[in-house]
């Protein structure tokens, strides 16, 4: 981008931010942004966080309108936990391929084959799937959730990589759904080894949605929030990052003197990146697109989400 184009872009963003502040006040709105969003959206968010933190914020806010800058299932979770609020998503095309890998009918079939098993579903799932789930989890609390259940068998959906990670910390039999995150699953051990050779003083941190052999090569494995905390508080000054590149915004903000190298140029979720500042403003101007979850589905899905929020 040449200097003139850069100046024009900065001017447009300044105007959009001013308009956004005006609309937020008029609508009594709050902006929740996932750590995988574009920097320009994270800059204007009232709260940045992972799925777990943002679900908590949605359940607690006094705002009338929640603009959820993430993907569709996150907006659904916000609507389920705050049914009286208007929940907007800047671009309704922002889906989650992993959430689309499991459906309620398939999960019910698996439950019939394993009648004694409890069903734990990753928050990366549709409202319909959550409605046939005993309890939800996120990557930050999956181990605690599984171990909290009074059952020897656990059906875990849809992320097989996260399920295999949890298996290391429980004696329960894990029955895994064959889903995965398109972005994290792309990272290979070869990618990591090449980066370690290039940056020998850097620690490698990985998200549990990565393949098992990639996670096994990490100095630290944790949720997005756990990775941010680890990089912020550890004495090491260099890190190879094994999660989505949007986390770079918060990593640099937390520790501007440290160096962060993403383990692959493909650690970019295209669905998260369809949102932009212009679409956030337009959503508040038009109050569209809104998230809608049928009450009969929402009531059942809410139980699975609220049980998750109660696990400490």
N, C-alpha and C positions, 0 to 999 in steps of 0.2 A: 504494500500500500504506500503510494507516494505521500509527500508531506501535505499536499492540498487535500487529498482524499482523507487522510488521517484527521486533519483539522475539521473537515466537514462531518466526519463520523462522530467526533467528540462533541461538536455542536448539536448534532441530532440527538445524541444520548443525553446531553444536558437538558434539552427541551423536553425529551420524553420523561426524564426524572422529575422535572418540575410539574409536568402534567400528572404524573403518577402520584406525587405527594398530594396534589389537589384532590384527585379522585379518591384516594385512600381516606381522606378526611370526610369527603361528602358521603361516601358509602359506609363509613365506619368499618373499613376493611383491614385485614392483616395479610401479609405475604409470607408464606412458608416456602422455603427453597431447599431442595435436596442438595447435598454436597456435590452431586454430579452435574448440576446446572452450569450454564455459561457464567463466566465471571460477572458480566454486566447485570445478571439477575441476582447473583449472590450479594452483590454490592447494595442492592436496594431492599433486600429481604429483612423482615422483622426478626425472623429466626431462620438460621441455617441448621441443618441437622441430617441425621440418617433417618431411616423409616421409623424406628422406635421413638426417637426424640420428637419427630414431627407429629406422630400419632398422639403422643402425650400433649403437645401444644394444641393440636386441634380439639382435643377433648376438654381443654382447660380455658380456652380463649373466651373473652367477653365480646369479641367483635361480631358484627352481623354477617360479614362476608369473609370467607377464606379464599384467597387466591393460592391454589396449590401448584407450585412450580416443580413438577416432577413428572411421573408417568401415571397412567389412568388408575391403576389399582391403588395408588397412594391417595388420589382424590376420592376414590370410593371409601377408603378407610376413614378419611376425614369426615365424609358425609355420614357414614355409619355411626361414628363416635359423637358427631355433633349434628343430629338430624334436623335441628331447628335452624341451622345456619345455611346460607347460600354458599355452595362450594363451586368455585370456578377453576377451570384448567385452561391455560393460555392456548393450547393447541390440542384438540381432541384426537389427533393422530398419534399422540404420545403414548404408545402402548408399551407392553413389556412382553417380548417373545417368550420368556420363561413362564410368565403367568399364563400364557396361551397354551402351554404344553400340557396342562392338566385341566380336566373338566369334572363337574360334579358327578356325572354318570359313571365315569371311569373310577373315580375315587370310591363311590358307593359299591361298585363291583368288587373292588379290592377289600373293602370292609366286609362284604359278605364272605369272602374267602378266608378272612382272618377275624372272626367275630370277637375274639378276646382282645384284640389290639385297640389301642387308643390312636386317634388320628391327630398328628401334629402337622400343621400346614404353615409354611413360610408365608410371611406377610405379602410376598410377591405372588399373589394369587387373586382370582376374581372374587367378588362378593358371593357368587353362587357356590364356589368351592369353599369359602370360609363358612358358609351356612351349613355345610355337612361335615364340619371339622370340630373336634373336641376343644382344641386350643391352638392359637396361632403362635408364631415365634418370629424373631428377627435374627440376623446373624450375631447380634450382640448378646442375646439371651437364650439361644437355641439349646445349649447344654443344660442350663438351669431349668428350662421348660420341660425338656425330656425327662430329666431326673426328678422333676416334681410330681410326675404322674404315677398313680398306683396301677401300673400295668407292666407286664414283662415283655410285651411286644408293642412296638411303635411303628405305625405306618407314617412315613415321613415324605412329604411332597412339597413342591415339585423338584427341589434342587438336590440331585444325587451327590454333588461335590460337598455341599454343606452337610448332608446326611452322613457321608463318610467321615467328615471331620468330627462330627458329634459322636460317632461310633467309638472314637478313641477315648471318650470320657464317660462312658456309661456301660453297664453290664447288660442293658436291655437289648433285645433282638430288634434290629432296625430293618424294616421292610421299605426299601427305597423306590421312589418313583423315578423314572428315567428322564428327568428334566435337567436343564442346566442354563446358566447365564451365557448368552452368546458372546458377550464381551470378555468376561473373566476366563471362560473356557478356552478362548483363543490363545491365551498365554501358555507357552510351552517351556519345558525344562531347558531346552536348547537356548531359548531367548534369555532365560535367567543366567545360565552359565556364561553366555557371551557378555552379558552386562557385568557379571561378577569379575570376569577377566579384565574388562575395561575399567572398572572402578573397584579395585581390590580393597580399598579402605571403607567402602560403603556397606551398611547393613541392608539386608533384603527383607522387606516387610510385605506380607501377602494377605489377601482377603480369603476367607474360607470358601468362597464361591470358585476359587481357582482349583485346577486339577490336583488330586492328592500328591502327585510327585512334585508339583510346583510348591505346594504348601509345605511339604516335607523339607524342601531346600531353604525355607525361610528362617531368618533369625527370630521373627515374630509373626504370628498369625492372629488376626483379629478383625472385628467389624470395622467399618469406616471410622467410626468414632474412636474405637480402640487404637487404630493405626495413628490417627491424629494425635492422640494423647501420648502414645509411645514415642513418636518422633519429636514431640514437643518437650518431653521430660527426660529423654535419654541423652547422655553426654555426647554420643556420636554426632558428628557434624555432616555426614553424608548418608543418603538413603537411596536405595533402588526401590521404587514403589510398584507394588503388584496389585493395583486396583485402578478404578476409572480416573481418567486424567483431570476431571473437574475438581478432585480433591486438592489439586495443586494450589487453588486459590486460598484455601484455609491453611494448608501447609506453609505457604510463603508468608501468610499473614501472621501465623503463630511464631514462626522462626525465620525471620528474614535473613539471618546470617548463615543459615544452613543450606546445603545443596541437595536437591531432589532430582533424581533421574527416573523417568517412567520406564518400566521394564520392556515395554513394547509400544511402538507407535499406534498399534491397533487397540489400545486400551481406551477406546472412546465409544460410549453408548450413543448410537445415532438417534435413538428415540428420546433420550434425555435432552439432546441438543436441538430438537425441533422448536423448543420454546425460545423466545427472545424477548427483549425489552418492549419492542413495539407490540407484540402480541399480548403481553401483560397489560399494557395500557388499554389496548382495544377490548380486552376481556372486561375491564372495569367500566369502560365507556358503554358497552353494549349489554353487560351482565350476561354474556354468553362466551363460550359454551358452559353450561352448568352440568354438574354431576348429579345424576338421579339414580337412586337404588330403590327398587320396589320395597315397601315396608315389610312384607312378609319375609323377604330375603334379608333385609337389613336387621330385623329383630333377631334372627338366628345367627347371623354373622357377628353381630355385636357381642354375643355371649363369648364367642371364641376370642375376640379381640380383648374384651374386658378381663377375661381369665389371664391372658398374656400380661396385661398391664399390672395385674396383682402379684405376679411372680417377681420377687426381689432377688 
